[in-house]
Amino acid sequence: MTSQKPDPAQQIAALARERILILDGAMGTQIQTLGLSEEDYAGHGSGHACRHHSEHPQKGNNDLLTLTQPQAVEDIHFAFAMAGADIVETNTFSATTIAQADYGMESAVHDLNAEGARIARAAMNRATAIDGRPRFVAGAVGPTNRTASLSPDVNDPGYRAVTFDDLRLAYGQQVRGLIAGGADLILIETIFDTLNAKAAIFACFEAFEEQGNRLPLMISGTITDASGRTLSGQTPTAFWHSVSHARPFTVGLNCALGASAMRPHIAELAGVADTLICAYPNAGLPNAFGQYDEGPGDTARQVAEFAAEGLVNVVGGCCGTTPDHIAAIAEAVAPHAPRRLQGKVAA
């Protein structure tokens, strides 16, 4: 009699009851260290030839590296896993037709997402083969480069560059690719406009219904400045009430702020949300050159304060964070119990 494969949603929910889970760090930061050229991005020379063609330059299209430099992407995932990450995000932050239009790579979207999930899973399997720890793949769904709530034209406040249905269709294509590649969770992240996020949530539900299987949702907003609000004007509390209908596995914040500046907003969210709280701040604020100066110990110490105060269930890093940051964060939060909820944690 063959044993049944463990259900990832049940596994991760069980682990979350036991300890604070660790998310990975910044894919973009690691890609920058590779010093890749236009030829590398396009897959010429040492890379893998890409069957999708565009007349646009591709340097900066980090998602495309999933197809043209798959080993490099897998190795970054593996490094984060070995640093202590329980959950790694696919290299698909901009893998929608809306975002890929800047590079003329709309036709590659399904492959970017399916291969993105497959490569992340291969890296997790490598790590688990070494130490036996279960690890999970979160399909990363970024905000796109358009906003459904605000006009990009100050002279025409009623104008919208994208509609809800535009976003829903684009996100749906992305999510179906992530599911096809084997993602365990879907992470809707760096949300600056909650209407965009609602389109992503709706697209997820459509895809889940088609598949007959609901994956756990992680939903992460971003506070854009000292006002303590998202770009579309919501406080953390308002943001939670806008997405709570999705019954997410986690809700939280990422990007824009370092850990110290994020703390009051995470505390506010933890005070109202009846689900797990996830925080992955930047390595401080960028300097004049756009670089992040906060070292692993500094970031870890601040994130450990979140844990000591009982505010978080999942922690990791965003812009500027490296495998060393994730290793330091994992060590720093290990002595602390996860934030407790009344009743059972549901995936």
N, C-alpha and C positions, 0 to 999 in steps of 0.2 A: 504494500500500500504506500503510495507516494505521499509525502508530507506537503501540506498546503503552504504556498508562499505567503509570508507575512504581509498583511495589508499595510502599506506605508503610512496611510492616514492614521491608523490605529497605533502603529509603532511610534510615530512622532508625538501623538497625543500622550501616550504613556510616558515617553521620555520627558516631555514638558512638565509632567506632574512631579517628576523626580528631581529635576535640576534646571538651571538656566541653560538654554540652548545657545549655541554659538553660530552666528551667520558669518559669511566670508567678508572680505574687504574689497577694495576698489580694483576692478578689472582694468579700467583705463589707466590707473597709475602704474600698474605692472606692464601694460602694453607700451607705455611711454619709455620704459627702461630698455626696450628692445631696439629702439632706434631704427624702426622700419622705414623703408623708402616707398615711393609710389609703386615701384616694380614689385616689392614685397606684398603690398596691399592687393595689387591686381593679380598676384599669383604667378608672375613671370619669373624666370630664373629658378631660384631655390624653392619657390612656393608650389602649390597645387594649382593647376590651370582651372579657371572658373568657367563653367559652361554658360554663365550669364554675362552678357556683354553690355557695355555702356561706353558712351563717348566722354563721359564725365571723369575727371580725376577722382581717384578712390582713396588717396591718402587722407586719413582721419576717419574713414568709415570702419570703425573698429569691429562692427558686427560682421563685416565681410571676411575678416580674418578666420572666422569659423570655417569658411570654405577654402580659403587660400593658404592659411597657416594653421591648420587644425592641431598639429602637434604642439605648437607654441601655446595655443589656447588651452589645450588639455593640461599642459604642464603647469599653467597658472592655477587652474582649478585644483590640481593635485597638491600644489604647494600650500594653498589655503586649507585644504582638507587635512594635510599633515600638520599644519599649524594649530589645528584644533577645531576647525569648522564642522559643525554637524550638518549645515545646510549651505550649499553653494548656489549662486545665481547663474543662470545661463548668460552667455554673452550675446544678449538679444535686446538690449535696452532700446535700440532704435530700429528694431526689425519689424516695422510696419510699412505698408505701402506709402503712408503719409510721410514718414521720416526718410524712407529710402528714396523718395522722389528727388531729394537734393542731389543724389548720386546717380540717378537714372537706373536704379537697381530694384524697381518694384517687382520685377519678375522673379527675383531671388528670394522673396519673403518666406515662402513655405520652406525652402531648403535651409535658409538661415535659422529658422526656428527648430525644425526637426533635427538638423545636424547639431545645433546648439545644445539641445537637450541630450542628444545621444553622446556627444563629446563629454559633457559634464558627467553623465552617468558612467562613462568609461573611466574617467578620472576618479570618481568615487569608488568604483569597484577596485581600482588599483590600490587605493588607500585602505579600503576595508580588508583586502587580501593580506595586508601587512599587519594590521592591528586588531582586526575583527570588529571594529566599531561600525555600527550602521550609520549611513550617511544618506542625505536626501538632496534632490535636485529641485530647486525652485525656478520655474519658468519666469524670467524677468520680463515684465511688461512696462515699458516706460511711458511717459506722459504724451509723447509726440512733440513736435515743435509748433503746435497750434493750440489755440484755446477756444473752447466753445462758448465761454461765458463773456468774453471781453472782445472788444473791437481792436484790431491792430492799427486802425486809422483814427487818429484823434479828431479828424474833421467829420467822421461819420460814425458816431457811437453805436448806431444800430447795425453796422456791418459785422458779419462773422465770416472768418476765413475757412471755417469748417463747421459742419452740422453734426448733430448727434448721430444720425444714421451713417454719415461718412466715417465717424470714429467707430461706431459699432461694427461696421463691416470690416474695417481695417483691423481692429482688435480681434474680431472673430477669426480672421484668416491667421493671425499670429497665434492665437491660443490653440487653434486646431493643429498647427504645426508643432507647437510645444507638446501637446498631448501625444501626437504621433511619434515624437522622439523619445517619449518616456518620462516626462516631467512628473514629479510626485506632488508638487504644489504649484500654485500660480501666485506670483508676487506682483501686484499692481503697485508700482513704486514712484517716488519723487512726484507726488501728486500736487500740482500747483493750482489746478482747476478741478473742483469736485465733479463738475458736469462731465469732464473727460473721464474721470474715474467711474462715474455711473454708467457711461457707455461701455467701458471695459468690463464692469461687473455684469451688465446685461449680456454682453457678448460671451462671457464665461458661462453664464447660466444656459445660454442657447447651445453652446458646445457641449456642456456637461449633459444636457438632456439628450442630445444626439448620441453621445457615447454611452449613456445609461450609467454614468459614474461621475459623481461630484468630487472634484479634488478640493483639498483645503485651500482657502484663499487667505493670502496675507495682503494687507492693505496699508500702505505707508505714505503719509502726506509729507509735505515740506513747508516749513515756516520760512518765509522769504526774507524777513528782516526783523528789526527790533520791535515792530508793532505786535508781534506774536500772532500774526495771521497768515493764511495762505495768500497767494497772489490774487485769488478770486474773493478774498476778504473774510474768510471764515476763521474763527478761533478754533483751537483744538476740540472744544466741546461741541461746537456746531458741526465741525467736520465729522466727529463720531456719529452724531445723530443723523447725518446725511448718508452714512454708509452702513449703519448698524443693521439695516434690513438684510444685508448680504450674509449675516451671521459669520463674519470672518474668523478664521482660526487665530489670527493676530491682527491687531491694529497698532499703528505706531507712527514714528517720524524718522526721516533720514535726510541727509544732505543739508546744504545751505549753512548750517550752524555746526560749531564744535560742540563737544559734550557739555561744557559748562553753560553755554548759552541755551542749549536744548533742554536742560534739566527742568526748568519751571513748566515748560510746555508738555514734557513727558509726564510730569507730576499731575498736571491738569487732566490729561487724557486718562491716566491711571485712576483718577478719581471718579470718572464717569463711565468708562467702558467696562462691560461685563464679559470681556474676553481677554486673551493674553495680550501683553504689551511688548512691542518690539521697538528697539531703538538702535539705529546705526548712524552715528554722527560722523562728520568729517574729522580729519586730523587737525582740528583747530580751524582758523580762518586763513584763507590764502594770503600770502604776502604780496608785495608790489609786483612780483614777477609771476604771480599765479601759482606759486609753489606752496606746499604745506610744510610748516616747520615743526609741528608738534610730534615729538618722538613717541615710540610705543609705550614707554613708561608713563608719560604724561596723559596720553589718551586713556590708558588702562586704569589709571588711578581715578580719573573722573568718572568713567563708566562704572567702576566698582562702587562708587558712591550711590549710583542709581540702584545697584543690587542691594547694597547695605540698607537702603531705605525701603526696600520691598516694592520697588516701582516696576520691575521688568521681568519678563520671562524669556525673551530672546534678545541678544545683543550682538553687534558686529561693527563694521566700519564702512564708511562711504569714502568720498574723495580723499585721496592722500594716504589712505591706510594700506599697509602692506601685510604680508604674512607675519612679519615680526609684530606688527600691531595686534593682529588677531591672536597670536600666541600669548602676548602679554595680557590681552583682555580676558582670554579663556582662563589663564592662571589667576587673574585678579578676582574674577567673579565666582570661581569654584567654591570658596568657602560659604557662599551665601545661598540661601534658599530662594526659589522662584517666588514671584508675587502669587499670592493665594487668591483663588476665586471660590465663591460659594458654589458648592455642587461640583459636578463632573465637568472636566475640560472636554469639549467636543470638537472633533475635527470637521 
